[in-house]
């Protein structure tokens, strides 16, 4: 059974940082490209960054230069380091493959507010 568990969210002031984690179980994690997605209130879920199984990363313009994705295949975990956070980064953050073939986890709430 595939299980994705996101963690690390919270309330942070503008300009602050958070590091999110997503642990996967029940899958062969290392062969999959993994993405971080987010869904803001009233908006559709969007892909903001992904990392290939070899470690190459790609970023949406909205987060480029501020967010860094990484992975630890030995721990079946993908990370998202978020710096210089803005109020518009407020959303629930999820991870999944690029084809979103795995069941979605519960996500982790990130709120950027003063």
N, C-alpha and C positions, 0 to 999 in steps of 0.2 A: 504494500500500500504506500503510495507516494504521499509524503507529508512535507510541506514547506512551512517553516516557522520564522517569521520576521520579528526582530526586536531592535531596541536601541532608540526608538523615537522618544519625543517629549516636547516640552515647551522651551523655547530658546528665544533670546532677544535677536533682533536684526543684527547681522554681522557676526553672529555666533556660529558654533560648529556642533555637529553631531556625527556619530558614526553608527550606521545601521548594519545589522547582520541578518543573514538569511541562511538558515540551516536546512538542508534537504536530507531526507531519509527515504529509503525504499526505492532508490533509483541509482543508475550508474551516472553519477554526477559529472565525472571528469570529461566525458566526451561531448557534453552539451555546452553550447553557448548560453550564457545566462544574462538576463536583463533585469534592470530595476524599472519598475513602473510606478506611476503615481496617479491618484485620482483626487482632484480637488472638489470641493462641494459644488454640485450642479454641473460638473464637467465630466467628460468621458475619461476613462483610464488611458494614460499615454505612456509610451516607452520613452525613457529619458536617457538611458545608457545601457550598453551591453558589453560583455567581454567574451571573446571566443575561448574555445577550450585550450588554445595555446597562449592566451593572455593578452591578445590585442583588444584594445578598447575603442569604443566609439561613443560620442556624446551628442545629445541634442544641443542646439545653440543656446537654449535657455539655461543650461547648466555647465556648459563648456568653460573650463578654467576655474570653476568653483568646486565641482564634484569630482571624485576619483573612485572608480570601481576597481575592485581587486577580488581575487579568489584564492582559496586554499583548498585544493582538491583532496588533500589528505583528511581535511575536516568536513568535506562536503559543504562548504560554506562560501557564500559570496558576500562581499562587504561594499558599503557605500560611505565614503568619507565626504561629508558635506561641509564646506566652509563658506564664509561670507553669505550666510543665509539671508534670504529676503522674505518679506511677508507673502509674496506670491509663491513661495515654495511650500506653503502650508497645504498639506494633503495627507492622505493615507498612502503609504509606500508599500509596494509589494515586489516580490521577485518571481520570476518564472523563466522558462525557456523562451526563445524568440518566437516559437510557434504557439506559445502558451498552452502546451499540451498537457501540463500537469495541473491538478486541482489547485485553485488559488488558496493561499494561506489567509490568515485573518488580517494580515497587514499590520503596520505600525504607524501610529499617528504622529505626524510632525506638525507642530504649530509654531510659527514664527511671529512673535508679537511682542511689543514693548508694554 
